[in-house]
Amino acid sequence: MARAAVPRRLGTRLRWQVATLVERRAENEGASTLVLDVPDWPGHLAGQHVDVRLTAEDGYSAQRSYSLASAPDARHVEITVQRVGDGEVSAYLVDGLAVGDPMELRGPVGGWFVWSAGQADRVLLLGGGSGVVPLMAMIRARRAAADPTPFRLLHSVRSPADRYYLPELRRGDPGLTTEFLYTRTSPDGRSRPPGRIRQEDITGFAWPPETSPMCYVCGPTGFVETAADLLTGLGHDPDHIRTERFGPSGG
Ligand SMILES: Cc1cc2nc3c(=O)[nH]c(=O)nc-3n(C[C@H](O)[C@H](O)[C@H](O)COP(=O)(O)OP(=O)(O)OC[C@H]3O[C@@H](n4cnc5c(N)ncnc54)[C@H](O)[C@@H]3O)c2cc1C
């Protein structure tokens, strides 16, 4: 019985499925959360992603990956997409797809960049731009499981208007600390000049390496490489640093 169940679950994960957009939520001017109804969703872990495929009437199709934003036990599957300038797929998902429209997705995908309740004593989350999406899934999974593991989220964005999930992060969770870094425009009264992530941003916020926090780093390639280098330079164990690169570097 159990042996038969495994291929069935794998089959759902690897097969393209039709999802329907049931709701769209603007997170900021350039990013929207898409709430999807996926009838045969096999469940997922916080940190995993899906492949999305769009096909035009003439048969041309394009495929991209998007992290799951929703907690594993959520009723619907959610992804949050940031519109990338001349981006083929992101612009359509943010601006073109309407409630009731179908799209194809496949997944969940990935088994390394994941967090489950009880997996670590403390968790440091470093996100650049839309790299906060899988980190938010981890925060939501922690809340859903009432897991007491201390979490710290450091999110680097261009300006205050580019923050994601603000009402939810402002409500907060016991044991979760959230801090923002601004690369271009800081809110009034911030002493830190705008700029990309630096060593002192991490030392001022993270636990010391001796306490072995599990570190998850996600975002544009440049952000991930810089942040991971800073962590190892500070003495964090590379085995405790998990990274996910979303693509070209961004500011
Ligand atoms: C595992 C994984 C998970 C991802 N999760 C998310 C997510 O949760 N939310 C999200 O918004 N994106 C996510 N991405 C990025 C996403 O897959 C696409 O790369 C992105 O949406 C751009 O696709 P596009 O078709 O709009 O742009 P394209 O048409 O592919 O590219 C247009 C231009 O934008 C540049 N570009 C491409 N990707 C990026 C990028 N990520 N950042 C900056 N510039 C880029 C290209 O070099 C090109 O100049 C993820 C990527 C990976 C690999």
The ligand as a Gaussian input file, in Angstrom:
#p B3LYP/6-31G(d) Opt

LIG

0 1
 C       14.425000      28.325000      -7.733000
 C       13.930000      29.690000      -8.189000
 C       12.892000      30.284000      -7.502000
 C       12.426000      31.545000      -7.898000
 N       11.422000      32.142000      -7.184000
 C       10.982000      33.373000      -7.540000
 C        9.951000      34.019000      -6.763000
 O        9.449000      33.486000      -5.755000
 N        9.534000      35.241000      -7.169000
 C       10.076000      35.876000      -8.276000
 O        9.624000      36.995000      -8.605000
 N       11.056000      35.287000      -9.014000
 C       11.506000      34.051000      -8.678000
 N       12.486000      33.443000      -9.442000
 C       12.944000      34.101000     -10.678000
 C       12.023000      33.693000     -11.864000
 O       12.192000      32.305000     -12.133000
 C       12.336000      34.441000     -13.157000
 O       13.710000      34.341000     -13.425000
 C       11.920000      35.905000     -13.107000
 O       10.525000      36.028000     -12.835000
 C       12.223000      36.601000     -14.452000
 O       11.563000      35.910000     -15.461000
 P       11.020000      36.714000     -16.760000
 O       10.533000      35.719000     -17.755000
 O       10.070000      37.782000     -16.350000
 O       12.334000      37.434000     -17.264000
 P       13.250000      36.990000     -18.552000
 O       12.427000      37.260000     -19.780000
 O       13.738000      35.611000     -18.321000
 O       14.416000      37.994000     -18.421000
 C       14.238000      39.405000     -18.706000
 C       15.435000      40.182000     -18.194000
 O       15.482000      40.130000     -16.772000
 C       16.696000      39.548000     -16.316000
 N       16.314000      38.652000     -15.205000
 C       15.859000      37.389000     -15.286000
 N       15.600000      36.880000     -14.064000
 C       15.887000      37.853000     -13.178000
 C       15.835000      37.950000     -11.766000
 N       15.436000      36.912000     -10.993000
 N       16.201000      39.118000     -11.203000
 C       16.610000      40.162000     -11.951000
 N       16.689000      40.137000     -13.295000
 C       16.334000      38.996000     -13.908000
 C       17.247000      38.809000     -17.512000
 O       18.651000      38.750000     -17.483000
 C       16.760000      39.647000     -18.651000
 O       17.578000      40.756000     -18.859000
 C       12.993000      32.200000      -9.039000
 C       14.047000      31.574000      -9.734000
 C       14.517000      30.343000      -9.309000
 C       15.646000      29.712000     -10.077000

